[in-house]
Amino acid sequence: MKRQIQLLLLILLGHCSSVWSCTDSLKMFRQSIYFVDANGNPGDLCALSDRYLAAKSKLASLNINADRIADVRAPRFIKLTTWNRHNGFLGFGNYDPRFLYDRPGQPRGSVWSGWDSAATIVDTRAQQLANQALRGQALPFTEFNLNWFQNLHQQALGQAEASIAGRYRANPVFGSAFYKASAISSIAAQAIQQSSYPSLLLSNGQQKNNSSIVTWTRTVCFEDLPAETRRNIRGSAQEGRSIRIELLPKLDASDVSEPTQCGYFTYAPVEEIPPQLSALEANIILLMRTHLAGQSSHHEFDPVYIAARAQRWYVSIHPFNGGNGRTSRFLMDYILQRVGLPAPVFQDMDQDIMTTEGQWARLVGDGMLHVVEKLEACTVEPQAEQCKEVRR
């Protein structure tokens, strides 16, 4: 009860404090449909920003770097369920993501270190610009371009996976959900089919508006395949070759009579990557400049929606052979922190293309609130295990 009272007082002080005042553009979104309160009502992004900045300031006075609190930092790259299940119980050391974040054939921790360093670059740049805005010196998003995020990918993977670092792919890529354990819901399958990102390629001189850049193909689940087919698929995977998806019998994805579906995602064709990235960059700049100018309170210019749309579109393009989800979340984190909001932590970061844009934006809002509540709890009990800083 004492802790709850302390947290309540902290929140109230955050709302009433004259020290913190959100950016002018956020004042347009005191009733955001993408950030809802406990009663399901539109939430106040300005108040959330105030709470976030107040908690960060309090933690700084306690010599705690809020950006590096392990329960906030690590789940930006590690699935929250995995992090919660393992932290504090490994013999390697409490709250050390280096021993959870590994890829086959790579030295333990090398991949984590690269992404962690890149995240610091994202956070530092975005927060510096947000601080300028808080002082009335806002810049109209002139610094933004997607090449910067390509360079971040290069820096993040340069040591661990140099062959793919910073290089746009020249091959098709698929996301697998072949097994029953990884099957997606039929509702998610429909959301994928209703993607908001049409092809920009021409067919017979006409734009292919009805063709989405990311598609879902439903197949028979691996466990239900004949034994010989399973052996062939397993053999190709063990030999390091791509799974032969042509061996998987196709089913009707529009049939939602069963709750789940096995299958695979097909991301944007290689030739789509340059025009899609150009269109995405132009869209982000247009929306963010309108937002920062405070010209409209329409939901399209809500930074939560802008960030969610940008991340979801980027991951649908899937420009790299690895690290697409993490790079797409850097893009989202940058946009949010650029206006004084926190980088979110998700219950399930894989829900991005398996939800509609609006649903995903609401999950982004939930993820921001999760982070603010974590930080506020650490201002009350800074010595708590969950308030440890992540190891470098």
N, C-alpha and C positions, 0 to 999 in steps of 0.2 A: 504493500500500500504506500509506503514512504517513497519508493522509487517511482510509482505512478504519479504521485503528487509532484515530485521533482520534475518529471517529464512534462506534466501539464503546465507547470509554472514556466518552464523553459520555452514551451511552444507559445504561451501567451506573451512572454517577453519578446519573442521573435516577432509576433504580430504587431506589438505596440512600440517596439524600439525605433527611435529616430535615427539610430546609427545605420541601420540597414534600410535601403529602399531599392526595390528592384529596378531593372532597366525600364525606361519609358515605354518601350515596345511591349513589355510583359504586362503593363498596366491595362492594356487592351484586352487581356485574357484573364480577367478575374472570375470568369465563368467558362472555363474550358470544358468542352464536352469530352475531351480525351483524358482529363484528369479528374476523377470523380471522388467525392468524399465517402465516408463510411455508410452514408444513407443512399448512395447512388446519385447524388445531386452534382451538378457541374462544380468543379473545384477551382480554387484561386491559384493560378500559377505565380502570381506576384508574391502571395503569402508563402508559397512553397519555396520560392527562391530566397525569401528573407530567412526562413527557417534553416535552409541549407547553408547560407553564408554565415548566419549566427553560430551554427554548430561548428563549422570549420574554424571560425575565429576563436571560439572557446577552446577547441582542441589544440589549436596552435599555441594558445597561452599555457597549455599543459605539456608543450613540447611533443605533441602528437600530430603527425602529418595525416590529415583526414584522407587524402588520396591514396595512402598506402596502408590503411587499415585492412587487414587480410580478408575479412568477411565482405569487404566492399571491392577490393582490388582483384582478388583471385577469381571470383565468379564472373568477371567480365570475359574470361577466357576459358574457364573450366565450368562444366555444367554444375549448377547449384546442388543438385542431388548428389553428385560425385564428391563435391567439396564438403558438403555437410556430413557425408558418410565417413569420410576419411580424415578430416582435419583433427588434429589433437590425438590421434590414435596410432600414428605411424612412428616406428622407432627412429626414423630419420630426423625427427624434430617437429614440434608443434607448428601448425600453420605455415608450413613450408611447401609452396606449390611446385617447387622444382622436382619433387619426387612423385607428383601426380601428373605432371605435364611432360609427357615423353612421346616420342614417335619411334617406331621400330628402326633399329640401326643407328640411332642418334645417341650421343652422350646424354645422360640424364640431366635435365635442367637447361640444356642449350637452347631449346625452342622457347621455353618459358622466358628466359632472359632476354631473347630478342624481342618478343612481343611486349614484355614489360617495359623495356627501354623505349619502344615505339609509342606505347601508351603515355609515357611521361612527356614525350614531344607533343602529342596531341593535346594533353591536358594543359601543359604550360602555355602553348600558343593560344588556345581557346580562352583560357582563364585570364590571360593578360589583356586580350581584347575586350572581354566582358568587364574587367575592372576599368578599362578606359571608358566604356559605355556608362558605368555607374558614376563616373566622374564627369559625365556630360561630354565626353570626347569620342563618341561612337563613330566608327568607320563604316561605310555603306557596303560591306562585304566584298570589297575590291580585292582582298587577299586570296579569295577562294579559287582553287582549280583542282581537278581530280588527279592531275599529274603528281601533286604532292602526296596523295594517298598511294599512288603507285610507288613512289620513292619510299614511303613508310613500309610497304610490303617488302621492298628490297632490303631495307635496314633490318626488319624483323627477322627475315629468313636468310639473310646473307651468309651467316656463319653455319647454320644447321642444314639448309637446303638450297645451296647456291644455284643449282640447276634450274629452279623455278622462281627464285626470288626476283620480284619486280618485273617478270616477263609475262606478257599476256599470252594466253595459251593459243596453240595452233591445231588443236584437236577437240573433238566433241567430248563433253563430260556428262556423266550421269550420277544421280544420287540414288543409292540403292535402299530399298525397303523390301527386300525379297523374302525375308523371314517373318514368321508370324509375330515374333517378339518385336520386330521393328515396323510392323504394319501401321499404316496411318488410318485415321478415321475416314469414313465415307464422306463426312461433312468437310473434312480437310481436303479430300480429293476434289470436291466440287469447288472449293475456294481456289485451288490451284488452276482449275479449268477456267475460272473467271478472273484471271490475272488482269491487272490494269495496264499492262505494258505490251502494246501490240508491236508486231514486227515493223521495222522501218525499211525493209528491203522491198524492192519493186518486183512485181510479177507481171510480165507483159505490159510494162509501162505504168502499172497501177500499184499503189501502195497496198500491201497485204494487211489491211486493217483488222481483218477477222482472225488473224493468226497471232497467237501469244508467243512471246519469246521463251516461256517456260511451260512445259507440258507434263502431264502425269499419264503414264501408261500402266494400266492395271494388268497384272499377270497372275497366274496360278502361284500360290505360295510355295517356296522351295520344299517345304516338308511334304507337300502333296504331289511332288513330281515323281515320275518313275525312277527307280534306283539307278538305272544307267544314265539318265539325264543328270541326276544329282552328282554322280561320279564325274561326268564330263565337266560340269560347272566347277566342282571342287578342284579338279585337276588343273583347269585353266588358271584358277586363282592361286593355287600352290606354285605354279610355274611362273608366277609374276605377270601373267597375261590378263587382259581385261576379261571380265565375265562375259560369256557369250550370250548376250541378251536375246539373240534370235532363237535360242533353245527354250525360252520361257513362253509357254502358250499365253496368248493375250485374252483378256476378258473385257467386258463392257464396264468402263469406269463410271458411266452414268447410272448404273444399277446400284441403288443405295439400299437394297433389301437386306444386306449384311452390314453390321456396324463398322467393320474394318476392311481394308484392302491392302494386298501386297502389290508390289510393282516397282517402278523407278521414275525419277524425275529426269527430264531432258532439259538442260539449261540452254541459254541462247547459242545459236550456231556461231561459229568463229567469225563469219563475215558480218554478223550483227554487232560484234563488240565495239568497234570504233563509233558507228553512228548512235548506238544506244548510250554509250558513255558521254558523247557530245550532247545528246538530248537531255540526259540526266543532269549534267552540269548546268546547262542553260536553265532547266526547270528549277533547280535549287537556287541559283543566283536570283532568278526572277522572284521566287516566293520569299526568299530571305531579305532581299532589298525592300520589298513591299512591307514585310513584317517590321524590319528595323526602322523604317520610315514612319511606322505607326499610322499607316494609311487605311487600314481596314481591320475590323475585328472578326471578319468572316473566318470560319473554321479552316479554310484552305491555307490561311496565313498563320495559324496556330503553330508555334515552333515544334510542339510535340508531334503534330501531324506531318510537318515538313521533314522532321528527322526520321519518323517511322517510314514514310513513303520513300525517302532517299535510301535508307538501309535496305528496305524490301526490294526496291528496284535494282539496286547494286548487286544484291545476292542472287537475283533472278538472272542478271547478266552473267555472273560467275566468270569474271575475266581471267582468273588465274587457275593453275592446276592444283592449288592448295591455299588455304588461308583466306578464302573468300568471305566466310562468315565473320571472322575476326576483323578483316579490313572494312567490311560493310558496317560493323558496329563502331569502328573508329570514326567513320563518316557520321553516323548518328550521334556519337558522343561529342564530336566536335561541334555540331550544330546546336545541341542542347547547352553545352558549357559556354558556347559563344554568347548566349543570352543570360547566363547566370543560373542555369539549372544543372542538376547533377547527371552524370552518366548513369544509366539505369542498370539494375541487376534483375535478371529474369528468373522466374521459376522454371521456365523451359525456353531457352534461347532458340530452339529449333522450330518454334511456332510461326516464324516470320512469314514464310510463303504458304503456310498451311492455315492461315487465317486471312480474312479480308483486310484491306488497308485500315479501315476504321477499327476493327477488332485489335489489330496489331498496335495501332496508336494507343488504344486504351491499355494494352499490356505494357507499353512504354511508360505511360503515366503511372501505372502500378509499380513498375520497377524503380522509378524515381522516388516515389514515396517510401519504398522499401529501404532505399539507401539513406534518405533523410532520417528515418526512424532509427536505423542502425547508428548513425552518427550521433543523434541526440541521446541514445542510450549510453554511448561511450562518454559523453560529457558528464553523465551522472556517475558512471562506474568505469573510470578510465583504466583501472587495473584489471578489468575483466578479461578472461581469456580471449573472447571474441573481438577485443579491441587491440590486440597485438598488431604491430605493423608487419606487413609481409616482408620476407627476406629477399634481398636483392640477389 
